[in-house]
Protein backbone atom coordinates (compact mmCIF):
# COMPACT_ATOMS: atom_id res chain seq x y z
CA UNK A 1 0.00 0.00 0.00
CA UNK A 2 2.79 2.40 0.85
CA UNK A 3 4.46 1.67 -2.50
CA UNK A 4 1.24 2.41 -4.38
CA UNK A 5 0.71 5.67 -2.48
CA UNK A 6 4.30 6.79 -3.11
CA UNK A 7 3.89 6.04 -6.82
CA UNK A 8 0.68 8.08 -6.97
CA UNK A 9 2.41 10.97 -5.24
CA UNK A 10 5.28 10.75 -7.73
CA UNK A 11 2.86 10.77 -10.66
CA UNK A 12 1.15 13.88 -9.29
CA UNK A 13 4.49 15.60 -8.80
CA UNK A 14 5.65 14.70 -12.31
CA UNK A 15 2.45 15.97 -13.92
CA UNK A 16 2.64 19.50 -15.20
CA UNK A 17 -0.14 21.21 -17.20
CA UNK A 18 2.50 23.06 -19.22
CA UNK A 19 4.40 19.84 -19.94
CA UNK A 20 1.15 18.10 -20.87
CA UNK A 21 0.22 20.94 -23.23
CA UNK A 22 3.61 20.78 -24.96
CA UNK A 23 3.27 17.03 -25.31
CA UNK A 24 -0.10 17.42 -26.99
CA UNK A 25 1.20 20.12 -29.30
CA UNK A 26 4.08 17.88 -30.36
CA UNK A 27 1.52 15.29 -31.43
CA UNK A 28 -0.04 17.77 -33.87
CA UNK A 29 2.00 18.06 -37.09
CA UNK A 30 0.10 21.20 -38.14
CA UNK A 31 0.79 22.91 -34.82
CA UNK A 32 4.47 21.99 -34.99
CA UNK A 33 4.81 23.31 -38.56
CA UNK A 34 2.98 26.51 -37.63
CA UNK A 35 5.06 26.96 -34.49
CA UNK A 36 8.34 26.48 -36.34
CA UNK A 37 7.40 28.91 -39.11
CA UNK A 38 6.15 31.49 -36.61
CA UNK A 39 9.28 31.13 -34.47
CA UNK A 40 11.45 31.68 -37.55
CA UNK A 41 9.42 34.77 -38.53
CA UNK A 42 9.62 36.23 -35.02
CA UNK A 43 13.35 35.57 -34.84
CA UNK A 44 13.93 37.19 -38.24
CA UNK A 45 11.90 40.29 -37.36
CA UNK A 46 13.50 40.68 -33.93
CA UNK A 47 16.96 40.48 -35.49
CA UNK A 48 15.97 42.69 -38.43
CA UNK A 49 18.35 45.55 -37.49
CA UNK A 50 21.24 43.08 -37.60
CA UNK A 51 20.32 40.82 -40.53
CA UNK A 52 18.70 43.33 -42.92
CA UNK A 53 21.23 44.07 -45.66
CA UNK A 54 20.06 47.67 -46.21
CA UNK A 55 18.05 50.43 -44.62
CA UNK A 56 14.31 49.83 -45.22
CA UNK A 57 13.67 53.48 -46.08
CA UNK A 58 16.83 54.49 -47.96
CA UNK A 59 16.01 55.63 -51.50
CA UNK A 60 18.40 54.71 -54.33
CA UNK A 61 16.81 55.82 -57.58
CA UNK A 62 19.56 54.19 -59.64
CA UNK A 63 18.52 50.76 -58.31
CA UNK A 64 14.77 51.18 -58.87
CA UNK A 65 12.94 48.07 -60.12
CA UNK A 66 16.00 45.85 -59.73
CA UNK A 67 14.94 42.23 -60.06
CA UNK A 68 15.90 39.65 -57.42
CA UNK A 69 19.65 39.10 -57.47
CA UNK A 70 22.57 38.28 -55.22
CA UNK A 71 22.85 41.95 -54.24
CA UNK A 72 19.12 42.31 -53.59
CA UNK A 73 17.70 38.80 -52.93
CA UNK A 74 14.08 40.00 -53.18
CA UNK A 75 14.69 42.90 -55.57
CA UNK A 76 13.97 46.58 -55.04
CA UNK A 77 10.85 48.72 -55.32
CA UNK A 78 10.16 51.76 -57.47
CA UNK A 79 12.30 53.92 -55.18
CA UNK A 80 15.22 51.50 -55.14
CA UNK A 81 14.56 50.37 -51.57
CA UNK A 82 15.59 46.82 -50.75
CA UNK A 83 12.53 44.59 -50.47
CA UNK A 84 14.11 42.05 -48.11
CA UNK A 85 14.96 44.78 -45.61
CA UNK A 86 11.49 46.29 -45.88
CA UNK A 87 9.80 42.92 -45.37
CA UNK A 88 11.91 42.15 -42.30
CA UNK A 89 11.11 45.48 -40.67
CA UNK A 90 7.52 45.31 -41.91
CA UNK A 91 7.10 41.98 -40.13
CA UNK A 92 7.86 43.69 -36.84
CA UNK A 93 5.09 46.20 -37.44
CA UNK A 94 2.59 43.55 -38.54
CA UNK A 95 3.21 41.43 -35.46
CA UNK A 96 3.03 44.54 -33.27
CA UNK A 97 -0.34 45.47 -34.76
CA UNK A 98 -1.68 41.98 -34.11
CA UNK A 99 -0.37 41.68 -30.55
CA UNK A 100 -1.26 45.20 -29.39
CA UNK A 101 -4.72 45.07 -30.95
CA UNK A 102 -5.45 41.72 -29.29
CA UNK A 103 -4.09 43.03 -25.97
CA UNK A 104 -6.52 45.96 -26.16
CA UNK A 105 -9.42 43.72 -27.17
CA UNK A 106 -8.58 41.11 -24.54
CA UNK A 107 -8.31 43.61 -21.71
CA UNK A 108 -11.72 45.16 -22.30
CA UNK A 109 -13.46 42.10 -23.75
CA UNK A 110 -12.46 39.78 -20.91
CA UNK A 111 -13.47 42.38 -18.31
CA UNK A 112 -16.88 42.92 -19.88
CA UNK A 113 -17.43 39.20 -20.43
CA UNK A 114 -16.61 38.24 -16.86
CA UNK A 115 -18.83 40.99 -15.45
CA UNK A 116 -21.76 40.08 -17.71
CA UNK A 117 -21.49 36.34 -17.10
CA UNK A 118 -21.02 36.50 -13.34
CA UNK A 119 -23.26 39.39 -12.30
CA UNK A 120 -26.15 38.72 -14.67
CA UNK A 121 -29.27 40.87 -14.35
CA UNK A 122 -29.21 44.38 -15.72
CA UNK A 123 -25.41 44.37 -15.97
CA UNK A 124 -25.56 41.39 -18.34
CA UNK A 125 -28.39 43.00 -20.30
CA UNK A 126 -26.57 46.31 -20.82
CA UNK A 127 -23.25 44.71 -21.78
CA UNK A 128 -24.90 42.14 -24.06
CA UNK A 129 -26.89 44.81 -25.91
CA UNK A 130 -23.73 46.89 -26.36
CA UNK A 131 -21.92 43.86 -27.76
CA UNK A 132 -24.86 43.12 -30.08
CA UNK A 133 -24.68 46.66 -31.46
CA UNK A 134 -20.98 46.26 -32.23
CA UNK A 135 -21.56 42.83 -33.78
CA UNK A 136 -24.21 44.32 -36.07
CA UNK A 137 -21.41 45.92 -38.10
CA UNK A 138 -18.99 43.86 -40.21
CA UNK A 139 -15.64 43.79 -38.44
CA UNK A 140 -13.65 45.44 -41.22
CA UNK A 141 -16.24 48.18 -41.76
CA UNK A 142 -16.35 48.86 -38.03
CA UNK A 143 -12.56 49.10 -37.94
CA UNK A 144 -12.56 51.40 -40.95
CA UNK A 145 -15.19 53.65 -39.36
CA UNK A 146 -13.17 53.94 -36.14
CA UNK A 147 -10.01 54.78 -38.11
CA UNK A 148 -11.89 57.48 -39.99
CA UNK A 149 -13.00 58.98 -36.67
CA UNK A 150 -9.57 58.74 -35.03
CA UNK A 151 -7.56 59.58 -38.14
CA UNK A 152 -5.12 57.59 -40.26
CA UNK A 153 -1.98 56.29 -38.57
CA UNK A 154 -0.46 53.11 -37.21
CA UNK A 155 -1.35 53.84 -33.57
CA UNK A 156 -4.97 54.63 -34.40
CA UNK A 157 -5.06 51.49 -36.55
CA UNK A 158 -4.09 49.34 -33.57
CA UNK A 159 -6.76 50.97 -31.42
CA UNK A 160 -9.42 50.52 -34.10
CA UNK A 161 -8.61 46.86 -34.69
CA UNK A 162 -8.58 46.30 -30.94
CA UNK A 163 -12.00 47.92 -30.42
CA UNK A 164 -13.56 45.92 -33.25
CA UNK A 165 -12.26 42.70 -31.65
CA UNK A 166 -13.77 43.35 -28.22
CA UNK A 167 -17.21 41.77 -28.96
CA UNK A 168 -15.70 38.38 -29.82
CA UNK A 169 -13.74 38.21 -26.57
CA UNK A 170 -16.72 39.37 -24.52
CA UNK A 171 -19.11 36.77 -25.93
CA UNK A 172 -16.70 33.85 -25.53
CA UNK A 173 -15.81 34.83 -21.96
CA UNK A 174 -19.44 35.45 -20.99
CA UNK A 175 -20.52 32.00 -22.12
CA UNK A 176 -17.62 30.30 -20.34
CA UNK A 177 -18.26 32.24 -17.12
CA UNK A 178 -21.97 31.38 -17.09
CA UNK A 179 -21.16 27.65 -17.17
CA UNK A 180 -18.20 27.91 -14.78
CA UNK A 181 -19.89 29.90 -12.02
CA UNK A 182 -22.23 26.96 -11.31
CA UNK A 183 -19.32 24.72 -10.30
CA UNK A 184 -19.01 23.62 -6.68
CA UNK A 185 -15.74 25.41 -5.96
CA UNK A 186 -17.22 28.73 -7.08
CA UNK A 187 -20.33 28.24 -4.96
CA UNK A 188 -18.13 27.29 -2.01
CA UNK A 189 -16.05 30.47 -2.34
CA UNK A 190 -19.25 32.52 -2.40
CA UNK A 191 -20.54 30.71 0.69
CA UNK A 192 -17.27 31.47 2.49
CA UNK A 193 -17.89 35.17 1.96
CA UNK A 194 -15.44 35.95 -0.85
CA UNK A 195 -16.12 39.25 -2.58
CA UNK A 196 -17.41 39.18 -6.18
CA UNK A 197 -14.10 40.57 -7.47
CA UNK A 198 -12.17 37.82 -5.66
CA UNK A 199 -14.46 35.12 -7.04
CA UNK A 200 -14.17 36.47 -10.59
CA UNK A 201 -10.40 37.00 -10.56
CA UNK A 202 -9.16 34.07 -8.47
CA UNK A 203 -11.72 31.34 -9.05
CA UNK A 204 -13.49 31.92 -12.36
CA UNK A 205 -11.04 33.67 -14.69
CA UNK A 206 -8.19 31.11 -14.39
CA UNK A 207 -10.63 28.33 -15.29
CA UNK A 208 -11.92 29.98 -18.47
CA UNK A 209 -8.51 30.84 -19.90
CA UNK A 210 -8.32 27.90 -22.33
CA UNK A 211 -10.88 29.23 -24.87
CA UNK A 212 -9.51 32.74 -24.37
CA UNK A 213 -5.97 31.66 -25.27
CA UNK A 214 -7.17 29.85 -28.39
CA UNK A 215 -9.35 32.74 -29.54
CA UNK A 216 -6.63 35.31 -28.83
CA UNK A 217 -4.12 33.33 -30.89
CA UNK A 218 -6.46 33.11 -33.87
CA UNK A 219 -7.46 36.75 -33.43
CA UNK A 220 -3.84 37.88 -33.80
CA UNK A 221 -3.91 36.52 -37.36
CA UNK A 222 -7.18 38.33 -38.10
CA UNK A 223 -5.78 41.56 -36.64
CA UNK A 224 -2.69 41.33 -38.87
CA UNK A 225 -4.91 40.89 -41.93
CA UNK A 226 -7.15 43.78 -40.88
CA UNK A 227 -4.13 46.02 -40.32
CA UNK A 228 -2.67 45.12 -43.71
CA UNK A 229 -6.03 45.72 -45.40
CA UNK A 230 -6.42 49.19 -43.93
CA UNK A 231 -2.81 50.10 -44.68
CA UNK A 232 -3.44 48.99 -48.26
CA UNK A 233 -6.34 51.46 -48.36
CA UNK A 234 -4.12 54.23 -46.98
CA UNK A 235 -5.78 54.33 -43.54
CA UNK A 236 -3.02 52.65 -41.54
CA UNK A 237 0.75 52.96 -41.81
CA UNK A 238 1.91 55.94 -43.86
CA UNK A 239 4.86 56.18 -46.29
CA UNK A 240 7.74 55.49 -46.04
CA UNK A 241 6.92 53.04 -43.22
CA UNK A 242 7.77 49.47 -44.24
CA UNK A 243 4.46 47.70 -43.61
CA UNK A 244 3.02 44.73 -45.50
CA UNK A 245 -0.26 46.28 -46.65
CA UNK A 246 1.44 49.54 -47.60
CA UNK A 247 4.04 47.66 -49.65
CA UNK A 248 1.25 45.85 -51.50
CA UNK A 249 -0.38 49.20 -52.21
CA UNK A 250 2.89 50.70 -53.46
CA UNK A 251 3.48 47.84 -55.88
CA UNK A 252 0.00 47.43 -57.34
CA UNK A 253 0.70 49.90 -60.16
CA UNK A 254 3.90 48.08 -61.13
CA UNK A 255 2.77 44.45 -61.03
CA UNK A 256 3.52 43.79 -64.72
CA UNK A 257 6.89 45.48 -64.63
CA UNK A 258 8.08 44.35 -61.18
CA UNK A 259 6.03 41.44 -59.83
CA UNK A 260 8.28 41.01 -56.79
CA UNK A 261 7.18 44.29 -55.20
CA UNK A 262 3.77 42.80 -54.38
CA UNK A 263 4.51 39.07 -54.45
CA UNK A 264 7.06 38.84 -51.62
CA UNK A 265 5.19 41.06 -49.10
CA UNK A 266 2.03 39.09 -49.89
CA UNK A 267 3.82 35.79 -49.30
CA UNK A 268 5.23 37.13 -46.02
CA UNK A 269 1.76 38.10 -44.78
CA UNK A 270 0.35 34.75 -45.91
CA UNK A 271 3.04 32.74 -44.10
CA UNK A 272 2.60 34.75 -40.91
CA UNK A 273 -1.18 34.39 -40.84
CA UNK A 274 -1.03 30.71 -41.84
CA UNK A 275 1.49 29.85 -39.13
CA UNK A 276 -0.56 31.59 -36.44
CA UNK A 277 -3.74 29.82 -37.57
CA UNK A 278 -2.02 26.43 -37.59
CA UNK A 279 -0.68 27.04 -34.09
CA UNK A 280 -4.10 28.23 -32.94
CA UNK A 281 -5.77 25.10 -34.27
CA UNK A 282 -3.20 22.99 -32.45
CA UNK A 283 -3.81 24.88 -29.21
CA UNK A 284 -7.55 24.39 -29.58
CA UNK A 285 -7.13 20.63 -29.90
CA UNK A 286 -4.55 20.46 -27.10
CA UNK A 287 -6.71 22.44 -24.65
CA UNK A 288 -9.97 20.65 -25.49
CA UNK A 289 -10.69 18.31 -22.52
CA UNK A 290 -12.91 16.13 -24.71
CA UNK A 291 -9.83 15.05 -26.69
CA UNK A 292 -7.84 13.99 -23.65
CA UNK A 293 -7.36 10.26 -23.28
C-alpha positions as CSV (number, residue, x, y, z in Angstrom):
1,X,0.0,0.0,0.0
2,X,2.8,2.4,0.8
3,X,4.5,1.7,-2.5
4,X,1.2,2.4,-4.4
5,X,0.7,5.7,-2.5
6,X,4.3,6.8,-3.1
7,X,3.9,6.0,-6.8
8,X,0.7,8.1,-7.0
9,X,2.4,11.0,-5.2
10,X,5.3,10.8,-7.7
11,X,2.9,10.8,-10.7
12,X,1.1,13.9,-9.3
13,X,4.5,15.6,-8.8
14,X,5.6,14.7,-12.3
15,X,2.4,16.0,-13.9
16,X,2.6,19.5,-15.2
17,X,-0.1,21.2,-17.2
18,X,2.5,23.1,-19.2
19,X,4.4,19.8,-19.9
20,X,1.1,18.1,-20.9
21,X,0.2,20.9,-23.2
22,X,3.6,20.8,-25.0
23,X,3.3,17.0,-25.3
24,X,-0.1,17.4,-27.0
25,X,1.2,20.1,-29.3
26,X,4.1,17.9,-30.4
27,X,1.5,15.3,-31.4
28,X,0.0,17.8,-33.9
29,X,2.0,18.1,-37.1
30,X,0.1,21.2,-38.1
31,X,0.8,22.9,-34.8
32,X,4.5,22.0,-35.0
33,X,4.8,23.3,-38.6
34,X,3.0,26.5,-37.6
35,X,5.1,27.0,-34.5
36,X,8.3,26.5,-36.3
37,X,7.4,28.9,-39.1
38,X,6.1,31.5,-36.6
39,X,9.3,31.1,-34.5
40,X,11.4,31.7,-37.5
41,X,9.4,34.8,-38.5
42,X,9.6,36.2,-35.0
43,X,13.4,35.6,-34.8
44,X,13.9,37.2,-38.2
45,X,11.9,40.3,-37.4
46,X,13.5,40.7,-33.9
47,X,17.0,40.5,-35.5
48,X,16.0,42.7,-38.4
49,X,18.3,45.5,-37.5
50,X,21.2,43.1,-37.6
51,X,20.3,40.8,-40.5
52,X,18.7,43.3,-42.9
53,X,21.2,44.1,-45.7
54,X,20.1,47.7,-46.2
55,X,18.0,50.4,-44.6
56,X,14.3,49.8,-45.2
57,X,13.7,53.5,-46.1
58,X,16.8,54.5,-48.0
59,X,16.0,55.6,-51.5
60,X,18.4,54.7,-54.3
61,X,16.8,55.8,-57.6
62,X,19.6,54.2,-59.6
63,X,18.5,50.8,-58.3
64,X,14.8,51.2,-58.9
65,X,12.9,48.1,-60.1
66,X,16.0,45.9,-59.7
67,X,14.9,42.2,-60.1
68,X,15.9,39.7,-57.4
69,X,19.7,39.1,-57.5
70,X,22.6,38.3,-55.2
71,X,22.9,42.0,-54.2
72,X,19.1,42.3,-53.6
73,X,17.7,38.8,-52.9
74,X,14.1,40.0,-53.2
75,X,14.7,42.9,-55.6
76,X,14.0,46.6,-55.0
77,X,10.8,48.7,-55.3
78,X,10.2,51.8,-57.5
79,X,12.3,53.9,-55.2
80,X,15.2,51.5,-55.1
81,X,14.6,50.4,-51.6
82,X,15.6,46.8,-50.7
83,X,12.5,44.6,-50.5
84,X,14.1,42.0,-48.1
85,X,15.0,44.8,-45.6
86,X,11.5,46.3,-45.9
87,X,9.8,42.9,-45.4
88,X,11.9,42.1,-42.3
89,X,11.1,45.5,-40.7
90,X,7.5,45.3,-41.9
91,X,7.1,42.0,-40.1
92,X,7.9,43.7,-36.8
93,X,5.1,46.2,-37.4
94,X,2.6,43.5,-38.5
95,X,3.2,41.4,-35.5
96,X,3.0,44.5,-33.3
97,X,-0.3,45.5,-34.8
98,X,-1.7,42.0,-34.1
99,X,-0.4,41.7,-30.6
100,X,-1.3,45.2,-29.4
101,X,-4.7,45.1,-31.0
102,X,-5.5,41.7,-29.3
103,X,-4.1,43.0,-26.0
104,X,-6.5,46.0,-26.2
105,X,-9.4,43.7,-27.2
106,X,-8.6,41.1,-24.5
107,X,-8.3,43.6,-21.7
108,X,-11.7,45.2,-22.3
109,X,-13.5,42.1,-23.8
110,X,-12.5,39.8,-20.9
111,X,-13.5,42.4,-18.3
112,X,-16.9,42.9,-19.9
113,X,-17.4,39.2,-20.4
114,X,-16.6,38.2,-16.9
115,X,-18.8,41.0,-15.4
116,X,-21.8,40.1,-17.7
117,X,-21.5,36.3,-17.1
118,X,-21.0,36.5,-13.3
119,X,-23.3,39.4,-12.3
120,X,-26.1,38.7,-14.7
121,X,-29.3,40.9,-14.4
122,X,-29.2,44.4,-15.7
123,X,-25.4,44.4,-16.0
124,X,-25.6,41.4,-18.3
125,X,-28.4,43.0,-20.3
126,X,-26.6,46.3,-20.8
127,X,-23.3,44.7,-21.8
128,X,-24.9,42.1,-24.1
129,X,-26.9,44.8,-25.9
130,X,-23.7,46.9,-26.4
131,X,-21.9,43.9,-27.8
132,X,-24.9,43.1,-30.1
133,X,-24.7,46.7,-31.5
134,X,-21.0,46.3,-32.2
135,X,-21.6,42.8,-33.8
136,X,-24.2,44.3,-36.1
137,X,-21.4,45.9,-38.1
138,X,-19.0,43.9,-40.2
139,X,-15.6,43.8,-38.4
140,X,-13.6,45.4,-41.2
141,X,-16.2,48.2,-41.8
142,X,-16.4,48.9,-38.0
143,X,-12.6,49.1,-37.9
144,X,-12.6,51.4,-41.0
145,X,-15.2,53.7,-39.4
146,X,-13.2,53.9,-36.1
147,X,-10.0,54.8,-38.1
148,X,-11.9,57.5,-40.0
149,X,-13.0,59.0,-36.7
150,X,-9.6,58.7,-35.0
151,X,-7.6,59.6,-38.1
152,X,-5.1,57.6,-40.3
153,X,-2.0,56.3,-38.6
154,X,-0.5,53.1,-37.2
155,X,-1.4,53.8,-33.6
156,X,-5.0,54.6,-34.4
157,X,-5.1,51.5,-36.6
158,X,-4.1,49.3,-33.6
159,X,-6.8,51.0,-31.4
160,X,-9.4,50.5,-34.1
161,X,-8.6,46.9,-34.7
162,X,-8.6,46.3,-30.9
163,X,-12.0,47.9,-30.4
164,X,-13.6,45.9,-33.3
165,X,-12.3,42.7,-31.7
166,X,-13.8,43.4,-28.2
167,X,-17.2,41.8,-29.0
168,X,-15.7,38.4,-29.8
169,X,-13.7,38.2,-26.6
170,X,-16.7,39.4,-24.5
171,X,-19.1,36.8,-25.9
172,X,-16.7,33.9,-25.5
173,X,-15.8,34.8,-22.0
174,X,-19.4,35.5,-21.0
175,X,-20.5,32.0,-22.1
176,X,-17.6,30.3,-20.3
177,X,-18.3,32.2,-17.1
178,X,-22.0,31.4,-17.1
179,X,-21.2,27.7,-17.2
180,X,-18.2,27.9,-14.8
181,X,-19.9,29.9,-12.0
182,X,-22.2,27.0,-11.3
183,X,-19.3,24.7,-10.3
184,X,-19.0,23.6,-6.7
185,X,-15.7,25.4,-6.0
186,X,-17.2,28.7,-7.1
187,X,-20.3,28.2,-5.0
188,X,-18.1,27.3,-2.0
189,X,-16.1,30.5,-2.3
190,X,-19.2,32.5,-2.4
191,X,-20.5,30.7,0.7
192,X,-17.3,31.5,2.5
193,X,-17.9,35.2,2.0
194,X,-15.4,36.0,-0.8
195,X,-16.1,39.3,-2.6
196,X,-17.4,39.2,-6.2
197,X,-14.1,40.6,-7.5
198,X,-12.2,37.8,-5.7
199,X,-14.5,35.1,-7.0
200,X,-14.2,36.5,-10.6
201,X,-10.4,37.0,-10.6
202,X,-9.2,34.1,-8.5
203,X,-11.7,31.3,-9.0
204,X,-13.5,31.9,-12.4
205,X,-11.0,33.7,-14.7
206,X,-8.2,31.1,-14.4
207,X,-10.6,28.3,-15.3
208,X,-11.9,30.0,-18.5
209,X,-8.5,30.8,-19.9
210,X,-8.3,27.9,-22.3
211,X,-10.9,29.2,-24.9
212,X,-9.5,32.7,-24.4
213,X,-6.0,31.7,-25.3
214,X,-7.2,29.8,-28.4
215,X,-9.3,32.7,-29.5
216,X,-6.6,35.3,-28.8
217,X,-4.1,33.3,-30.9
218,X,-6.5,33.1,-33.9
219,X,-7.5,36.8,-33.4
220,X,-3.8,37.9,-33.8
221,X,-3.9,36.5,-37.4
222,X,-7.2,38.3,-38.1
223,X,-5.8,41.6,-36.6
224,X,-2.7,41.3,-38.9
225,X,-4.9,40.9,-41.9
226,X,-7.1,43.8,-40.9
227,X,-4.1,46.0,-40.3
228,X,-2.7,45.1,-43.7
229,X,-6.0,45.7,-45.4
230,X,-6.4,49.2,-43.9
231,X,-2.8,50.1,-44.7
232,X,-3.4,49.0,-48.3
233,X,-6.3,51.5,-48.4
234,X,-4.1,54.2,-47.0
235,X,-5.8,54.3,-43.5
236,X,-3.0,52.6,-41.5
237,X,0.7,53.0,-41.8
238,X,1.9,55.9,-43.9
239,X,4.9,56.2,-46.3
240,X,7.7,55.5,-46.0
241,X,6.9,53.0,-43.2
242,X,7.8,49.5,-44.2
243,X,4.5,47.7,-43.6
244,X,3.0,44.7,-45.5
245,X,-0.3,46.3,-46.7
246,X,1.4,49.5,-47.6
247,X,4.0,47.7,-49.7
248,X,1.2,45.9,-51.5
249,X,-0.4,49.2,-52.2
250,X,2.9,50.7,-53.5
251,X,3.5,47.8,-55.9
252,X,0.0,47.4,-57.3
253,X,0.7,49.9,-60.2
254,X,3.9,48.1,-61.1
255,X,2.8,44.5,-61.0
256,X,3.5,43.8,-64.7
257,X,6.9,45.5,-64.6
258,X,8.1,44.4,-61.2
259,X,6.0,41.4,-59.8
260,X,8.3,41.0,-56.8
261,X,7.2,44.3,-55.2
262,X,3.8,42.8,-54.4
263,X,4.5,39.1,-54.4
264,X,7.1,38.8,-51.6
265,X,5.2,41.1,-49.1
266,X,2.0,39.1,-49.9
267,X,3.8,35.8,-49.3
268,X,5.2,37.1,-46.0
269,X,1.8,38.1,-44.8
270,X,0.3,34.7,-45.9
271,X,3.0,32.7,-44.1
272,X,2.6,34.7,-40.9
273,X,-1.2,34.4,-40.8
274,X,-1.0,30.7,-41.8
275,X,1.5,29.8,-39.1
276,X,-0.6,31.6,-36.4
277,X,-3.7,29.8,-37.6
278,X,-2.0,26.4,-37.6
279,X,-0.7,27.0,-34.1
280,X,-4.1,28.2,-32.9
281,X,-5.8,25.1,-34.3
282,X,-3.2,23.0,-32.5
283,X,-3.8,24.9,-29.2
284,X,-7.5,24.4,-29.6
285,X,-7.1,20.6,-29.9
286,X,-4.6,20.5,-27.1
287,X,-6.7,22.4,-24.6
288,X,-10.0,20.6,-25.5
289,X,-10.7,18.3,-22.5
290,X,-12.9,16.1,-24.7
291,X,-9.8,15.0,-26.7
292,X,-7.8,14.0,-23.6
293,X,-7.4,10.3,-23.3
